[in-house]
Amino acid sequence: MHMSGPLLFSIFTLVHAALALGALLAFAELPLAALCLFIVEAVTAFDNAVTVAGNRLGIAPRTVVLNRLRFLLHATCIGLLLPVYAHIGAAVAFPQDLAGLINALAWVFALVIGGYGYFVQYRGTSSLMPVNYYGCLRYAQAVSERTRHPDYNYSAAELTARGRLPVVSIVTTLTGLIIALLIGWQGSFWVPFIVTALMLLAGGLPLRSWGPLATSCLEVVFSAGMLYSLLVAAGRLHAAG
């Protein structure tokens, strides 16, 4: 796995970059949803790219800056998935009144999640330390015996540090699951619910060994499912127009 890690995360980077560009195919019919999904996928691609670049950059201040940036972007942008759900639902499932209400709530939640992500989750992040992440140099909030990097001398405080709970991801996924359930119930279109349920399942995978890698694979499935759903929604609006 140490040998294949850089290759796998390079593939993840390219896949998420392609999915980000694919979201723009729906821009004509669903511009806000397309832009939101583009941003989320571009952030995910950047996250994986930073992981890939870690070995080349080495343990250095610039690597810390890039890793803090990926923490910031994830914390503040992940909530933009909620308007994507809302616009898909408006196109394939919801009556006009319900669509307007869910869309308004989705944007409010996205702003609240982004604010919480910045002021609490990001600014409350403890100092980052280098770890060995499947053969890649990455900075994280905690380290284990399995992820200790051989070229770094950890302090006693770093060895006992614990990462913060990813509240923004959990809240976004749970809220998205509720909207996706309504989409399936109202419009018999279950793809968003299925891929969101898989993403929620990924959060419960073990942190040791293969768990984070399996989560990355399920992220690709989730993103592809959301892109497919967005394109279906755009296609229905185009046909109706």
N, C-alpha and C positions, 0 to 999 in steps of 0.2 A: 504493500500500500504506500510505503514511503516513496517508492520509485514512480508510482502512477499518480500520486497526488497532484503534482504540478500539471500533468497532462489533463487530468480530470477537471481541475478548476479552470484550466484554459478553455476546455470544451464548454463548461458552464458559462464562462464569460461570453463566448461567441454566441451561444444559444440565447442567452438573455438579451444580448445586443440585437440579435435578429428578431426576437419577440418584441422588443421596444420599437424597432422600425416597422414591424408588422402592425402594431397598434395604430400607426398613422394611416393605414389603409382605410380606417373607419372615420377619418377626420371630417370628411365632407358631410356625413350624416350625423355623427356624434362627436363634435369637436372637443368638448370638455372631457368626456369619458376617454377618448383616444389620447388626449394630452396627459391625463392622469395616469393611464396605464403605461404610456411611454415613459413618464418620469419614474414610476415605480420600477419598471424593468431596467431602465438605464442605471438607476441606483443599485439594483441587484447585480448588474453586469460590472459596475465599478467595484462593488464589494468583492466579487470574485477576482477581478483584475488585480486589486491590491494584494490579495492573498497570493496570486501567482507571482507578482513582482517582488514579494518579500525576500526571497533568496538572493535575487540580484541586487536589491537595495541594501541588504544587510541590516544589522542592528545599528540604527543611526537615527538622529532627530527627524530627518525627512520621512523616515518610515513611520515614526510615531505620528507625525502630522497627517499622513495619508490615512492611517488607521483611525485616528480621531475623527477625520472627515467622514469616513464610512459609518462610524457610529452616529455622527450628527445627521447625515442624510437619511439613514434608516429610521432614526427616532422621529424625525420631523416629516418624512414623506410617506411612510407606510400607510397612514390614514387616508391617503388619496385613493386607495382602493375602494373605499365606501361609495363615492360618487360613481365609480365604474359599475358597481352592483346596481345602484339606483337607476342609472340611465339604461342599463340592459333590461331591468325590470319594466321600466316605462315603455320600452319598445316592444317587449314580447309578452308582457303579462298584466301589468297594472292598469286599471281604469284611470282616467285623467286626474281625478281628485286625489286618489291614493298615490299616484305617481308624483304629484306635486309635493305632497306631505313627506313622502319617503326621501325625495330628492333634497328637500330643505333640511331634513334631519341628518341626512348623510353628510352634507356640507358642514353643518354645525359640528357633528361628531368629528369630521376630518380636521377641522380647525382646533377643536379642543384637544384631540389626540396629538396633533402637531405641537401645540403649546405645551402640553404635558411632556411630550417627548423631549422638547428642548430644555425647558426650565427645570424639570425634575430628573428625567432619565439621563439626558446627555450631560447637563451641568453637574449632576450628582454622581457621575461616573468617577470611580477612583482612578488612580494612576494606572496606566496600562503597562504591561510587561510582555516581552517576546515569548512566544510559545512555538512548539513544533506541531503544526497542524497538518497532519497527513503528509509530512515531508516538506511542507511550506513554512516559511517564517511569517508569522502573523502575530499581532499584538492583541492581548485579551486582558480581561479583568482578573482572571484567576488562572492558576496553573496546577497540574496534577503530575504525578510521577510519570505518567504516559506522555504528557505534553511538554515536559521540561526541555528547554533548548540547551544543547551541550555547550554553546558558546556564551552563555550568560550566567553570571553569579547572582542567584536570587537572595534577597534579604529574608530575614525571618518573617517580616510583615507580609512580604509578597507571597511567601509559601502558604500563609494562612488566610490570604485574601479570598473573598467569595464574590462571585459576580452578582449583579443586580438582576432581579426578575424582569424579563422583557415584557413589561406591562403593555406597551403600545402595540406590540405584535399580538398579544393575547386578546386584548380588547377589540382590535381591528378584525381579527379572525372570527371571534364570537359574534360580533355585530354583523359582519359579512355573512356568516352562516344563517343568521336570522333572516336577513334580506333574501338570501338565496333560497331559503325554505319557502318564503312567500312567493318568490318567482316560480318555484316548482309547483306550489299549490295553486296559484292563480293562473299560470300559463302552461303547466305541464312541461316545463323546460327545466330539466334537473341537472344539467351539466355544471352550473355554478355551485350548486349544493354539493354534488359529489366531489368535485375537486377541492372545495373548501373543507369538507369533512376530512379528506385525506391530509390536508395541510394541518388541520387541528390534531389529527392523529400523529403527525410528524413531531409536534411539540411534546408528545409524551414518550418519544423514543429515548433510549438510554444515552446519556452523555458520553459514556465510555465507548471505546472501540468503534463500531460502525455507525452508531446513532447519528452523529452530525452529518456524515456523508450521505446516509439514507435521506436525511432531511433535505439536503441539497438536491437530491434526485427528485424528491416529491415536490420541491419548489418549482422544478421545471415542468412537472405534470400540472401543477396548479396554474402556473403562468400560461401554459399552452391552452388549458381549458378556459381560462378567462379571456384569452385572445380569441379563441374560437367563438365563445359566447358573444363577445363584442362584435365580431364580424357577422354573426347570425343576426344580431339586433340591427346592425347597420343595413344588412341586406333586406330585412323586413321593412325598415323605414324607406329604403330606396324603392322597393317594389310598391309600397303603399303610395309613395309620392308620384 
